[in-house]
Amino acid sequence: MSAEIDGNPSFDNKSVKNKKLKKRKRKDEDKNPESDAASATIERLKKSASLSQAAQQKIKEKSENEQEEDIEMQDIEQNMPLHDLTPIPQPDIDEHLEEKSHIVPSVVSSLPRWLSQPILVDPTATVEFASLNIASKLVEKLHNQNIVHGFAVQSSALPLLLQEGRDGPSYSYGGDLCVSAATGSGKTLAYVLPIVQCLSRRVVPHLRCVVIVPTRELTIQVTRTFEIFGSCMGLGVCGWTGQKNLQQEQYQLLGGIDGNGSTVDILVTTPGRLVDHIQNDNNFSLQHLRYLVIDEADRLLDQSFQSWADVVMTEIDHPKNVLMMDNEPSHQKQIVAPFFLPSLPTALPHHLDSPLQKLVFSATLTRDPSKVATLRLRDPRLLLVQSEGVELDDGEEIEGDAIIFSVPPTLQEYRVSVSAEKPILLHQLIHSNNLSNVLCFVKSNEGAARLHRLLEIINGIEGKNYPCGLVSGNLSRDERKKMLNGFASGELKLLVCSDLMARGIDVANTEHVINYDPPSSLRRYVHRIGRTARAGRNGCAWTLVQDHEGHHFSKLVKHLGRTLPLQRLRLHLKDLPEENVELYDNALETLRREVYESRKSSK
């Protein structure tokens, strides 16, 4: 090949020219040294451009190849014979198991299984208490209270708890239980009955059950329920509201025994008061605890209350004040404590599991694992009283916390569109529909006081006998109690109240709830309207919504689990008789004068 190249004259001429050009270029570079850097830069740019062009060409060729492959695959698919669509074979499902458990499919895979797959309970389900293997004394006491049938939450929770407590108060159990059911659905009775029946088998009185509730009012209410059913089974019940000092409450718990016994089996208290005794009372111990009940759990978990959860759980795991045997020398004294405390020695071949069972109840139960983790649950299960048509991921999210919401199945909700003149429209709504036994919620204490006084003025001008009361945080406990008693007896037909009344308290005979101010959250809405339609009774919830509030309210209640559909009404000032409008103007003027005189006298 070299001979052919050497004999090629065109190659010789080209080679000579290239040599001359290179020689001239070297001479020029020698004459101008500053051009060296610029030339190097130009060469690098040319090389970079060349590489970029080559890469683009490869991408183009690859794209063309992929298009050709797609065309080939389309040709193959078009030439393939078509077959009938047949279902993919599925494994057989145990129908009996499906019927028993009613497990909801998991929606949020990041949740623990017990949270994402609760046991779904039909909210309309009822059962006779006599068929639930309840003690005859308790059934008789229920009949005396005119209670024959258990509601959904009771019919589902009682069989689980009664079965697991059948061997007495000191044996193993099937795991902790969380229950989410609409307010007023009978959650209190769902834990009172099985606890009382189980603890009735105890021989020596010890503090075996602690019930934690968020408010003093709820403490009184739950204590009263335990006393009704515990008295017939020989159990001691105590409620701590903080009205007595620690020494008095200690004596109440121990009955004068110096720290070595208890006359109380069941204690109902607020978290702050419980923490006070754990930290400041050396004679207080939870070493014999069989049940820990956390009622209104969402509210308790949302607020720290002196870090109550950590303090209580630590005391349960490592209880203080275990007893010592006095017949041993001081250096050899043996610890006497329940055989399931892992931190203490035992004569048994191995430690037994603690029989402590935690029962968590709420109308709006959080599905945030980090919050629930503070309770240190073991093998938990979740009972969800909710219709099957409601998706599990429906509801409100508060800072990423998915919450389960539902309302009583016998509750009828109304959305009432109103104009700006809400007080007179509220008056019209009440009297045109002949509403009585009404709780009317206002967003602030001051707003509740103004509305209450305005309604009193309107009723006074009209001469109507429609007595109204007021319950707010500005009143003393005795004043609130007087108002509640008047409402329960029928002396008061309407109570204007702040959100103080929206949690846990069972206000007897409440037929209607009116949201004068729409609630700011779905959680608050559920607790407000849950004051009616309790224990299977019918009830109505009316929410006054102005135009600028409509979008927010619609979004708020869109995914709420309900049985009856939301109804819509409209009230406007132009639709009212002229004399009613004049009445409203006169009442407003009277209220303005009263406010002016009050401010003037206070200066």
Secondary structure, DSSP 8 states (H G I E B T S, - for coil): -HHHHHT-HHHHHHHHHHHHHHHHHHHHHHH-TTHHHHHHHHHHHHHHHHHHHHHHHHHHHHHHHHHHHHHHHHHHHHHS--------------HHHHHHH-B---S-TTS-HHHHS-EEE-TT--EEGGGTT--HHHHHHHHHTT--EE-HHHHHHHHHHHHHTTT-TTS--S--EEEE--TTSSHHHHHHHHHHHHHTT-SS----EEEE-SSHHHHHHHHHHHHHHHGGGT--EEEE-SSS-HHHHHHHHHTT--SS--S-SEEEE-HHHHHHHHHH-TT---TT--EEEEESHHHHHHS-TTTHHHHHHHHHHS-S--EE-TTS-GGG--EE--TT-TTS--SSSS------EEEEEESSEE--HHHHGGG--SS-EEEEE--TTS-TT-S-EETTEEEE-B--TTEEEEEEEE-S-HHHHHHHHHHHTT--SEEEE-SSHHHHHHHHHHHHHHHHHHT----EEEE-TTS-HHHHHHHHHHHHHTS-SEEEE-GGGGSS---TT--EEEESS--SSHHHHHHHHTTSSGGG--EEEEEEE-GGGHHHHHHHHTT-B-SS--EEEEE-GGGS-HHHHHHHHHHHHHHHHHHHHHHHHH-
